Amino acid sequence: MNTDAVIELIRNSDNIAILTGAGVSTDSGISDFRSPSGTYARWDANRVFDIDYFHRDPAYFFDFAREELYAFTETQPNVTHHAITRLEQAGKLKACITQNIDMLHQRAGTKNVFEVHGSIAVSHCLGCGREFDIEAMRAKLNEMRIPSCRCGGTIKPDIVFFGEALPEVAIAGAFEAASTCDLFIAIGTSLVVYPAAAIPARARYTGAKLVIINREPTPLDTLADHVLNGELKDIVQSLSG
């Protein structure tokens, strides 16, 4: 595993963009999605995040949310989250792009975060548009199986379901960061979900060096200058010295 070359790239870069996926949060105790023990091994992938199914029967999603999704607020950032924050504080990291909805980057102290799949920080009523913060939503989940607003509308967290458009500001910021960085690092993402998986390719095609760090190979490995496979916390600790 050629960590020395990656350390040198980081040392010589002053415009890094990073994309993180579910693998980054597993060391905080949050399940990924596609591993044998991941979320989709316990919950039906065709129902839990499908927007059409949510509109027909939101109870399935809220059973999942009550048991797993809002437990994210009890977890803590891990070594990878903190390493990313240190890069930003050193002036090297210009953008942290994440597919995660757990807010752990912000809790670790990273400021410039593009959440391309949304977040559980805020929810909105689908009827009147009223906003609910995370604590209000947790209270609703404790009170009723399907959280509803005083207008009678169902309350949905601001995460992107399959069938919904990505948040325009976040996705535009992510592609802009990829287009202008000199080093792009993808960490803990399988790089199979688009358009997020296209972001590292944009960076590579616009001239940035590309590093992919993941437990398993990804479809974009052939584009990368360096690929590091293994346990993320071990790799990150090696890169951090």
Sine and cosine of phi, psi and omega as CSV:
sin_phi,cos_phi,sin_psi,cos_psi,sin_omega,cos_omega
0.00,0.00,0.89,-0.45,-0.15,-0.99
-1.00,0.03,0.94,0.33,0.00,-1.00
-0.95,0.30,-0.47,0.88,-0.04,-1.00
-0.87,0.50,-0.65,0.76,-0.01,-1.00
-0.92,0.40,-0.61,0.80,0.01,-1.00
-0.94,0.33,-0.65,0.76,0.06,-1.00
-0.84,0.54,-0.66,0.75,0.01,-1.00
-0.91,0.42,-0.64,0.77,0.05,-1.00
-0.88,0.47,-0.70,0.72,0.00,-1.00
-0.90,0.43,-0.68,0.74,-0.02,-1.00
-0.88,0.48,-0.59,0.81,-0.08,-1.00
-1.00,-0.03,-0.02,1.00,-0.03,-1.00
-0.98,-0.19,0.58,-0.82,0.12,-0.99
-0.80,-0.60,0.26,0.96,0.04,-1.00
-0.53,-0.85,0.98,0.21,-0.05,-1.00
-0.99,-0.17,0.66,-0.75,0.20,-0.98
-0.87,-0.50,0.62,-0.78,-0.03,-1.00
-0.80,-0.60,0.68,-0.73,0.14,-0.99
-0.93,-0.38,0.79,-0.61,0.03,-1.00
-0.89,-0.46,0.55,-0.83,0.06,-1.00
-0.84,-0.54,-0.21,-0.98,-0.13,-0.99
-0.87,0.49,-0.48,0.88,-0.01,-1.00
-0.87,0.49,-0.43,0.90,0.01,-1.00
-0.92,0.40,-0.54,0.84,-0.09,-1.00
-1.00,-0.04,-0.11,0.99,-0.02,-1.00
-0.91,0.42,-0.51,0.86,0.04,-1.00
-0.95,0.31,-0.14,0.99,0.14,-0.99
-0.99,-0.11,0.05,1.00,0.03,-1.00
1.00,-0.05,0.16,0.99,0.02,-1.00
-0.99,-0.11,0.75,-0.66,-0.03,-1.00
-0.92,0.39,0.57,-0.82,0.24,-0.97
-0.98,0.18,-0.17,-0.99,-0.10,-1.00
-0.97,-0.22,-0.67,0.74,-0.25,-0.97
-0.96,-0.29,-0.03,1.00,0.04,-1.00
-0.96,0.29,0.25,-0.97,-0.01,-1.00
-0.84,0.54,-0.44,0.90,0.02,-1.00
-0.95,-0.31,0.22,0.97,-0.09,-1.00
-0.98,0.19,-0.06,-1.00,-0.07,-1.00
-0.82,0.57,-0.67,0.74,-0.08,-1.00
-0.97,0.24,-0.10,0.99,0.16,-0.99
-0.99,0.16,-0.34,0.94,-0.03,-1.00
-0.95,-0.33,-0.42,0.91,-0.05,-1.00
-0.78,-0.63,0.56,-0.83,-0.05,-1.00
-0.94,0.33,0.91,-0.41,-0.02,-1.00
-0.88,0.47,-0.42,0.91,-0.01,-1.00
-0.98,0.18,-0.15,0.99,-0.02,-1.00
-0.87,-0.49,-0.62,0.78,-0.24,-0.97
-0.91,0.41,-0.61,0.80,-0.02,-1.00
-0.85,-0.53,0.43,0.90,0.01,-1.00
-1.00,-0.10,0.85,-0.52,-0.13,-0.99
-0.93,0.37,-0.56,0.83,0.03,-1.00
-0.92,0.40,-0.67,0.74,0.03,-1.00
-0.92,0.39,-0.61,0.79,0.03,-1.00
-0.85,0.52,-0.69,0.73,0.00,-1.00
-0.92,0.40,-0.52,0.86,0.01,-1.00
-0.98,0.20,-0.68,0.73,-0.09,-1.00
-0.49,-0.87,1.00,0.10,-0.05,-1.00
-0.94,0.33,-0.19,0.98,-0.08,-1.00
-0.87,0.49,-0.61,0.79,-0.04,-1.00
-0.88,0.47,-0.72,0.69,0.02,-1.00
-0.88,0.47,-0.68,0.74,-0.07,-1.00
-0.95,0.30,-0.45,0.89,0.15,-0.99
-0.89,0.45,-0.69,0.72,0.08,-1.00
-0.89,0.45,-0.73,0.69,-0.05,-1.00
-0.88,0.48,-0.67,0.75,-0.02,-1.00
-0.90,0.43,-0.65,0.76,-0.09,-1.00
-0.99,0.15,-0.57,0.82,-0.14,-0.99
-0.80,-0.59,-0.76,0.65,-0.20,-0.98
-0.88,0.48,-0.73,0.68,-0.06,-1.00
-0.99,0.11,-0.03,1.00,0.19,-0.98
-0.95,0.30,-0.24,0.97,0.05,-1.00
-0.84,0.55,-0.50,0.86,-0.07,-1.00
-0.94,0.33,-0.19,0.98,0.02,-1.00
-1.00,-0.09,-0.16,0.99,-0.07,-1.00
-1.00,0.02,0.26,-0.97,-0.04,-1.00
-0.86,-0.52,0.50,-0.87,0.08,-1.00
-0.86,0.51,0.49,-0.87,-0.01,-1.00
-0.93,-0.36,-0.15,-0.99,-0.11,-0.99
-0.86,0.52,-0.57,0.82,0.00,-1.00
-0.94,0.35,-0.71,0.71,0.06,-1.00
-0.84,0.54,-0.70,0.72,-0.04,-1.00
-0.94,0.35,-0.57,0.82,0.04,-1.00
-0.91,0.42,-0.63,0.78,0.04,-1.00
-0.91,0.42,-0.66,0.76,0.04,-1.00
-0.88,0.47,-0.66,0.75,0.01,-1.00
-0.89,0.45,-0.60,0.80,0.06,-1.00
-0.89,0.45,-0.64,0.77,0.04,-1.00
-0.92,0.39,-0.69,0.72,-0.01,-1.00
-0.90,0.43,-0.46,0.89,0.04,-1.00
-0.99,0.17,-0.07,1.00,0.02,-1.00
1.00,0.07,0.11,0.99,-0.04,-1.00
-1.00,-0.01,-0.65,0.76,-0.03,-1.00
-1.00,0.08,0.84,-0.54,0.01,-1.00
-0.98,-0.19,-0.38,0.92,-0.02,-1.00
-0.43,-0.90,0.74,-0.67,0.16,-0.99
-0.94,-0.34,0.93,-0.38,0.01,-1.00
-0.98,-0.19,0.80,-0.60,-0.05,-1.00
-0.75,-0.66,0.62,-0.78,0.16,-0.99
-1.00,0.03,-0.07,1.00,-0.07,-1.00
-1.00,0.08,0.45,-0.89,-0.06,-1.00
-0.89,-0.45,0.26,0.96,-0.19,-0.98
-1.00,-0.09,-0.09,1.00,0.06,-1.00
0.92,0.39,0.23,0.97,-0.07,-1.00
-0.94,0.33,-0.48,0.88,0.07,-1.00
-0.89,0.46,-0.72,0.69,0.01,-1.00
-0.90,0.43,-0.63,0.78,0.00,-1.00
-0.92,0.38,-0.42,0.91,0.08,-1.00
-0.99,0.17,-0.23,0.97,0.05,-1.00
0.94,-0.35,0.01,1.00,0.04,-1.00
-0.94,0.33,0.71,-0.70,-0.11,-0.99
-0.99,-0.11,-0.76,0.65,-0.12,-0.99
-1.00,-0.07,1.00,0.07,-0.08,-1.00
-0.90,-0.43,0.79,-0.61,0.10,-0.99
-0.96,-0.26,0.94,-0.33,-0.03,-1.00
-1.00,-0.04,1.00,-0.03,-0.15,-0.99
-0.97,0.25,-0.23,0.97,0.09,-1.00
-0.93,-0.38,0.29,0.96,0.04,-1.00
0.99,0.14,-0.30,-0.95,-0.11,-0.99
-0.36,-0.93,0.34,-0.94,0.09,-1.00
-1.00,-0.01,0.08,1.00,-0.06,-1.00
-0.88,0.47,-0.57,0.82,-0.09,-1.00
-0.72,-0.70,0.56,-0.83,0.10,-0.99
-0.78,-0.62,0.35,-0.94,0.03,-1.00
-0.70,-0.72,0.55,-0.83,0.11,-0.99
-0.95,0.31,0.76,-0.65,0.01,-1.00
-0.96,0.26,-0.21,0.98,0.03,-1.00
-1.00,0.01,-0.89,0.45,-0.10,-0.99
-0.97,-0.24,-0.16,0.99,0.02,-1.00
1.00,0.08,0.08,1.00,-0.01,-1.00
-0.87,0.50,0.63,-0.77,-0.05,-1.00
-1.00,-0.08,0.60,-0.80,0.05,-1.00
-0.77,-0.64,0.75,-0.67,0.07,-1.00
-0.98,0.18,0.04,-1.00,-0.14,-0.99
-0.91,0.42,-0.59,0.81,0.00,-1.00
-0.94,0.34,-0.61,0.79,0.06,-1.00
-0.90,0.44,-0.61,0.79,0.00,-1.00
-0.93,0.36,-0.65,0.76,0.05,-1.00
-0.89,0.46,-0.62,0.78,0.05,-1.00
-0.90,0.44,-0.67,0.74,0.03,-1.00
-0.87,0.49,-0.67,0.74,0.00,-1.00
-0.90,0.44,-0.52,0.85,0.04,-1.00
-0.97,0.26,-0.41,0.91,-0.09,-1.00
-1.00,-0.03,-0.52,0.85,-0.13,-0.99
-0.54,-0.84,0.49,-0.87,-0.03,-1.00
-0.92,0.38,-0.65,0.76,0.05,-1.00
-0.90,-0.44,0.97,-0.26,-0.04,-1.00
-0.86,0.51,0.77,-0.64,0.00,-1.00
-0.73,-0.68,0.42,-0.91,0.00,-1.00
-1.00,0.09,0.21,-0.98,0.05,-1.00
-0.91,0.42,-0.32,0.95,0.06,-1.00
-0.99,0.14,-0.17,0.99,-0.02,-1.00
0.99,-0.16,-0.14,0.99,-0.01,-1.00
-0.97,0.24,0.48,-0.87,0.07,-1.00
-0.96,0.27,0.64,-0.77,0.02,-1.00
-0.99,-0.12,0.79,-0.62,-0.03,-1.00
-0.86,-0.51,0.75,-0.66,0.09,-1.00
-0.91,0.42,0.46,-0.89,-0.07,-1.00
-0.99,0.13,0.81,0.58,0.15,-0.99
-0.94,-0.33,0.45,-0.89,-0.09,-1.00
-1.00,0.05,0.88,-0.48,0.09,-1.00
-1.00,0.04,0.35,-0.94,0.15,-0.99
-0.88,0.48,0.76,-0.64,-0.06,-1.00
0.98,-0.19,-0.10,0.99,0.05,-1.00
-0.95,-0.30,0.43,-0.90,0.06,-1.00
-0.96,0.26,0.54,-0.84,0.09,-1.00
-0.95,0.32,0.44,-0.90,0.03,-1.00
-0.89,0.45,0.84,-0.54,-0.17,-0.99
-0.87,0.49,-0.69,0.72,-0.06,-1.00
-0.91,0.42,-0.68,0.73,-0.03,-1.00
-0.92,0.39,-0.71,0.71,-0.05,-1.00
-0.94,0.34,-0.58,0.81,0.05,-1.00
-0.91,0.40,-0.68,0.74,0.04,-1.00
-0.89,0.45,-0.61,0.79,0.00,-1.00
-0.90,0.43,-0.72,0.69,-0.01,-1.00
-0.94,0.34,-0.54,0.84,0.08,-1.00
-0.90,0.43,-0.70,0.72,0.04,-1.00
-0.88,0.47,-0.66,0.75,0.01,-1.00
-0.91,0.42,-0.55,0.84,-0.05,-1.00
-0.97,0.23,-0.33,0.94,-0.11,-0.99
-0.90,-0.43,-0.13,0.99,-0.03,-1.00
-0.97,0.22,0.31,-0.95,0.13,-0.99
-0.97,-0.26,-0.20,0.98,0.08,-1.00
-0.59,-0.81,0.80,-0.60,0.03,-1.00
-0.87,-0.49,0.77,-0.64,-0.01,-1.00
-0.84,-0.54,0.85,-0.53,0.11,-0.99
-0.98,-0.19,0.82,-0.58,-0.09,-1.00
-0.79,-0.61,0.81,-0.59,0.14,-0.99
0.92,0.40,0.50,0.86,0.03,-1.00
-0.79,-0.61,0.67,-0.74,-0.01,-1.00
-0.96,0.28,-0.26,0.97,0.02,-1.00
0.84,0.55,0.68,0.73,0.06,-1.00
-0.89,-0.46,-0.20,0.98,-0.02,-1.00
-0.99,-0.16,0.86,-0.51,0.00,-1.00
-0.98,-0.22,0.47,-0.88,0.16,0.99
-1.00,0.08,-0.03,1.00,-0.03,-1.00
-0.85,0.53,-0.61,0.80,-0.02,-1.00
-0.93,0.38,-0.27,0.96,0.04,-1.00
-0.99,0.15,-0.23,0.97,-0.08,-1.00
-0.92,0.40,-0.73,0.68,0.06,-1.00
-0.88,0.48,-0.59,0.81,0.03,-1.00
-0.89,0.45,-0.63,0.78,0.06,-1.00
-0.86,0.51,-0.70,0.71,0.01,-1.00
-0.87,0.49,-0.71,0.71,-0.03,-1.00
-0.90,0.44,-0.68,0.73,-0.06,-1.00
-0.95,0.31,-0.34,0.94,0.04,-1.00
-0.99,-0.12,0.18,0.98,0.18,-0.98
0.95,-0.30,-0.03,1.00,-0.01,-1.00
-0.98,0.20,0.46,-0.89,0.22,-0.98
-0.95,0.30,0.56,-0.83,-0.05,-1.00
-0.83,-0.56,0.81,-0.59,0.07,-1.00
-0.86,-0.51,0.75,-0.66,0.05,-1.00
-0.89,-0.47,0.83,-0.56,0.00,-1.00
-0.86,-0.51,0.89,-0.45,-0.06,-1.00
-0.35,-0.94,0.35,-0.94,0.04,-1.00
-0.92,0.40,-0.63,0.77,-0.04,-1.00
-0.86,-0.50,0.27,-0.96,0.09,-1.00
-0.87,0.50,0.40,-0.92,0.04,-1.00
-0.82,-0.58,0.27,-0.96,0.01,-1.00
-0.91,0.41,-0.29,0.96,-0.04,-1.00
-0.99,-0.16,0.11,0.99,-0.07,-1.00
-0.85,0.53,-0.56,0.83,-0.03,-1.00
-0.93,0.37,-0.33,0.94,0.05,-1.00
-0.99,0.12,-0.33,0.94,-0.19,-0.98
-0.98,0.18,0.52,-0.86,0.14,-0.99
-0.97,0.25,-0.56,0.83,0.03,-1.00
-0.58,-0.81,0.67,-0.74,0.07,-1.00
-0.83,-0.56,0.81,-0.59,0.03,-1.00
-0.88,-0.47,0.90,-0.43,0.01,-1.00
-0.94,-0.34,0.67,-0.74,0.01,-1.00
0.47,-0.88,-0.21,-0.98,0.04,-1.00
-0.94,0.34,0.79,-0.61,-0.12,-0.99
-0.87,0.49,-0.70,0.72,-0.06,-1.00
-0.88,0.47,-0.58,0.81,0.02,-1.00
-0.94,0.35,-0.68,0.74,0.01,-1.00
-0.90,0.43,-0.73,0.68,-0.03,-1.00
-0.88,0.47,-0.66,0.75,0.04,-1.00
-0.89,0.45,-0.60,0.80,0.05,-1.00
-0.91,0.41,-0.66,0.75,-0.01,-1.00
-0.95,0.32,-0.49,0.87,-0.03,-1.00
-0.99,0.14,-0.13,0.99,0.01,-1.00
0.98,0.21,0.00,0.00,0.00,0.00
